[in-house]
Amino acid sequence: MTVTLAAFYENFTFDNPVTTLPIIIWGLFAGFVIAGILSYYNKTYLGAVVRSLVKKGANCPENALTLHEAGVRADALRCRAVCGDSALIKYVKIANPEECEIKGGKDSAFVRGLCRFFSIERKKKYDAKKAKLYVLEEKRIQAEIRYTDKGTSLAQVAIGIVAAFVVAVVAIRCIPYILELVDSVITMYKNL
């Protein structure tokens, strides 16, 4: 038996020969893998910033700390997350934006024209190594819950990926037989 949804059944049809069962299932599997990896990245890697700031008591602009003072390595991805567009900036704020703002070169006329045409607002850029960071006190509990390191380990992600792989293989093998069975049951009841 072929493993496609383009098989012929008496009571229902799947007319799209491009969309096959393996493509659908492996697409779902890929989405599951990407979601697991991003969850691990958010909670473990980026969450280290929030956990360290909360642990050191950086809950207001007066108690703000740099990444180095908080004991977190200032990698490029963390710097981008802290000073860029990520969910992390909802909880982590910069206490000294004037001191760490990067006064870069002027954008070209082309870039300015594109930004004006598409109504894109250019955001200020900050040097994350100089930025003093703190977690808003009113969002501290929410940040601790969101970025807790419990429940997401590399072993759990790997086990989840292996389990999803097994489910995908079983689904690819079993769904055509299930569809055939459903088609036979419908045909049997129609002929009564």
C-alpha positions as MATLAB code, in Angstrom:
seq = 'MTVTLAAFYENFTFDNPVTTLPIIIWGLFAGFVIAGILSYYNKTYLGAVVRSLVKKGANCPENALTLHEAGVRADALRCRAVCGDSALIKYVKIANPEECEIKGGKDSAFVRGLCRFFSIERKKKYDAKKAKLYVLEEKRIQAEIRYTDKGTSLAQVAIGIVAAFVVAVVAIRCIPYILELVDSVITMYKNL';
ca = [
       0.000    0.000    0.000;
       1.303    3.465   -0.832;
       1.634    5.969    1.949;
      -0.185    8.896    0.390;
      -3.465   10.641    0.884;
      -4.029   10.509   -2.857;
      -5.236    6.912   -2.629;
      -8.694    6.120   -3.948;
     -11.447    5.527   -1.478;
     -15.071    4.914   -2.265;
     -16.549    7.489    0.132;
     -14.008   10.300    0.219;
     -11.198   11.545   -1.980;
      -7.921   13.335   -1.600;
      -7.376   15.037   -4.938;
      -4.122   16.850   -4.269;
      -1.257   14.582   -5.367;
       1.354   17.061   -4.098;
       0.223   16.935   -0.474;
       1.046   13.468    0.688;
       0.751   11.972    4.133;
       4.518   11.980    4.773;
       4.773   15.660    3.844;
       2.013   16.575    6.297;
       3.378   14.448    9.131;
       7.032   15.418    8.655;
       5.947   19.072    8.508;
       4.220   18.678   11.868;
       7.294   16.889   13.215;
       9.578   19.722   12.033;
       7.305   22.268   13.718;
       7.447   20.286   16.955;
      11.262   20.123   16.821;
      11.598   23.855   16.149;
       9.183   24.671   18.983;
      11.120   22.474   21.412;
      14.462   24.018   20.515;
      13.123   27.574   20.737;
      11.502   26.824   24.087;
      14.824   25.529   25.404;
      16.645   28.583   23.998;
      14.168   31.021   25.573;
      13.942   29.427   28.990;
      17.532   28.342   29.468;
      19.716   30.696   27.461;
      17.784   33.978   27.564;
      16.167   33.168   30.909;
      19.614   33.241   32.536;
      19.529   37.045   32.236;
      16.194   37.344   34.056;
      17.092   34.781   36.725;
      20.434   36.449   37.414;
      18.953   39.953   37.638;
      16.198   38.766   39.987;
      18.695   36.842   42.140;
      20.969   39.900   42.469;
      18.009   42.190   43.331;
      18.076   44.371   40.211;
      14.427   45.427   40.408;
      14.673   49.205   39.863;
      16.890   51.630   37.921;
      18.958   52.361   41.063;
      19.895   48.663   41.462;
      20.469   48.005   37.753;
      23.419   45.837   36.717;
      25.340   45.216   33.523;
      25.367   41.702   32.112;
      28.912   41.233   33.416;
      27.974   42.418   36.921;
      24.972   40.073   36.890;
      27.293   37.161   36.123;
      25.935   36.486   32.639;
      28.170   36.189   29.598;
      27.379   38.931   27.087;
      27.057   36.789   23.952;
      25.816   38.279   20.699;
      22.425   36.549   20.974;
      21.859   37.744   24.543;
      22.938   41.280   23.639;
      20.518   41.298   20.737;
      17.704   39.957   22.926;
      18.318   42.484   25.697;
      18.638   45.513   23.428;
      16.620   44.421   20.414;
      13.141   43.249   19.556;
      12.445   40.177   21.645;
       9.985   39.115   24.305;
      12.733   39.634   26.879;
      12.505   43.453   26.666;
       8.971   43.227   28.045;
      10.516   42.326   31.411;
      14.113   43.592   31.275;
      14.569   47.341   30.967;
      17.635   49.549   30.421;
      18.306   52.037   33.237;
      20.868   54.148   31.342;
      19.696   54.429   27.725;
      21.574   57.709   27.131;
      24.942   56.298   28.199;
      24.795   53.098   26.161;
      23.097   54.373   23.004;
      25.138   53.690   19.889;
      25.412   56.806   17.792;
      25.963   55.025   14.505;
      26.498   56.417   11.086;
      23.689   57.875    9.110;
      21.475   55.550    7.118;
      21.682   55.853    3.378;
      19.007   57.750    1.498;
      17.758   54.436    0.117;
      17.277   52.947    3.615;
      15.584   56.136    4.865;
      13.292   56.087    1.813;
      12.367   52.423    2.379;
      11.647   53.089    6.053;
       9.478   56.065    5.168;
       7.680   54.134    2.385;
       6.893   51.123    4.589;
       6.298   53.263    7.721;
       9.075   51.495    9.592;
      10.218   53.310   12.673;
      13.962   52.980   13.179;
      14.727   51.921   16.729;
      17.656   53.153   18.706;
      20.566   50.783   19.097;
      22.214   50.147   22.451;
      25.509   48.639   23.529;
      24.366   45.742   25.707;
      27.748   45.477   27.430;
      27.395   49.016   28.824;
      23.653   48.834   29.466;
      22.534   48.642   33.091;
      19.581   46.270   33.236;
      16.809   45.628   35.717;
      13.608   43.599   35.882;
      10.445   45.611   36.457;
       9.174   44.843   39.957;
       5.543   44.689   38.813;
       6.495   42.087   36.183;
       9.052   40.194   38.281;
       6.798   37.267   39.219;
       5.539   36.917   35.654;
       9.140   36.990   34.368;
      10.262   34.385   36.925;
       7.441   32.054   35.856;
       8.054   32.549   32.145;
      11.830   32.161   32.323;
      12.125   29.475   34.986;
      14.746   26.860   34.229;
      12.537   24.059   35.548;
      10.707   21.891   33.043;
      12.922   22.499   30.031;
      16.196   20.642   29.895;
      18.165   19.465   26.906;
      17.394   15.854   27.842;
      13.643   16.568   27.898;
      13.824   18.260   24.511;
      15.766   15.303   23.075;
      13.279   12.798   24.538;
      10.402   14.848   23.114;
      12.009   14.874   19.673;
      12.584   11.116   19.747;
       8.989   10.522   20.915;
       7.641   12.789   18.156;
       9.757   10.909   15.614;
       8.286    7.580   16.749;
       4.750    8.995   16.604;
       5.408   10.352   13.097;
       6.682    6.996   11.823;
       3.752    5.133   13.392;
       1.282    7.661   11.967;
       2.745    7.328    8.477;
       2.378    3.554    8.669;
      -1.067    3.385   10.339;
      -3.155    6.235    8.907;
      -3.645    4.661    5.437;
      -4.975    1.483    7.093;
      -7.249    3.506    9.374;
      -8.610    5.435    6.381;
      -9.203    2.178    4.553;
     -11.048    0.801    7.594;
     -13.208    3.933    7.921;
     -13.998    3.770    4.195;
     -15.034    0.117    4.529;
     -17.247    0.851    7.551;
     -18.973    3.720    5.739;
     -19.511    1.525    2.680;
     -20.917   -1.286    4.851;
     -23.438    1.053    6.532;
     -24.440    2.595    3.213;
     -25.229   -0.853    1.806;
     -27.512   -1.879    4.704;
];
